[in-house]
Amino acid sequence: MRRMKKQTSSERSLHTVQLEGMIIKGIGGFYYVECGDKVYECRARGVLRGGGARSARITPLAGDRCVISVHNDGLASLDSVLERRNFLMRPPLANLDNLFIVVSLCQPQPNALIVDRFISLAEHKGIEPVVVITKLDLAEENGFGDIYRKAGLTVINADYSSQSREFLDEIRVIMKNKISAFAGNTGAGKSTLLNALCPGLDRETGETSKKLGRGRHTTRETELFPLDFGGKIADTPGFSSFDGEFAEFVYKDELADTFREFADYVPNCQFTGCSHTCEKGCAVLEAVRSGEISKSRHDSYVALYNEVKDIKEWEKGAPHSRR
């Protein structure tokens, strides 16, 4: 009869507790998971690491809800990632609630196509897009914000000349208890806005980049920071500029759904499968002609449609470069 190995006292006392939490950062194979008021450093279990065709492995991302095992010897492991509501490839981020698109009226001039590209991607992912307009003290708005208000989007004027700064409270209400990210071109005033909303955040994100040993806007890692008023904000280097270079597309069959003002008109198009770009009997085009839909928004839709119209069905799901 085989003699059983006698357990040591340390082995007998070792036990594991499973906790549910949120990944706030991943770097160098380690994941930092917030469970309540404590953050655990975890290694991912083998089923989560790597990739390839052998199994449906998943790469954990900041923002993922997950289950971890915490041992009484101080070690912890990331066991599983819970179902995501959405995720972005670049910047790598999961379960994002809000995307604030910061647009300056001058220096640089607003680019409607790039703004609409961000809005379309956000709508496709189930993320709420919010347009924030800056530099109102340097240029006339000239109806730019009205284009997006008319489309049913929230538009906030960041008017720093106002003593009340009510726009900051309006943004905080949207961010409270949510995961939010900010996108904005260099010089659009994103940093100024973030510092006004969340004092100390600039210092925290700068220190993080120093620890990584990289330039502040060169790292591809994404980290979530807590907000004093509730919720989290993502430090997203992938949104540090409006370069329009995305690792994923909204395909032509789904694109019209990401322009929310089209919804009331699409069912009235004369032909099934209408592209809403040039067809006779298109209710969307008629709404553009009558001024019910902004021509600027429709022009962006057509430009985005033309980018993806030739992508074949078998190509969907594969990474694409901009064409």
Secondary structure, 3 states (H helix, E strand, C coil): CCCCCCCCHHHHHCCEEEEEEEEEEEECCEEEEEECCEEEEEEECCCCCCCCCCCCCCCCCCCCEEEEEEECCCCEEEEEECCCCCEECCCCEECCCEEEEEEECCCCCCCHHHHHHHHHHHHHHCCEEEEEEECCCCCCCCCHHHHHHHCCCEEEECCCCCCCCHHHHHHHHHHCCCEEEEEECCCCCHHHHHHHHCCCHHHHHHHHHHHHCCCCCCCCCCEEEECCCCCEEEECHHHCCCCCCCCCCCCHHHHHHHCHHHCCCHHHCCCCCCCCCCCCCCHHHHHHHCCCCCHHHHHHHHHHHHHHCCCCHHHCCCCCCCC
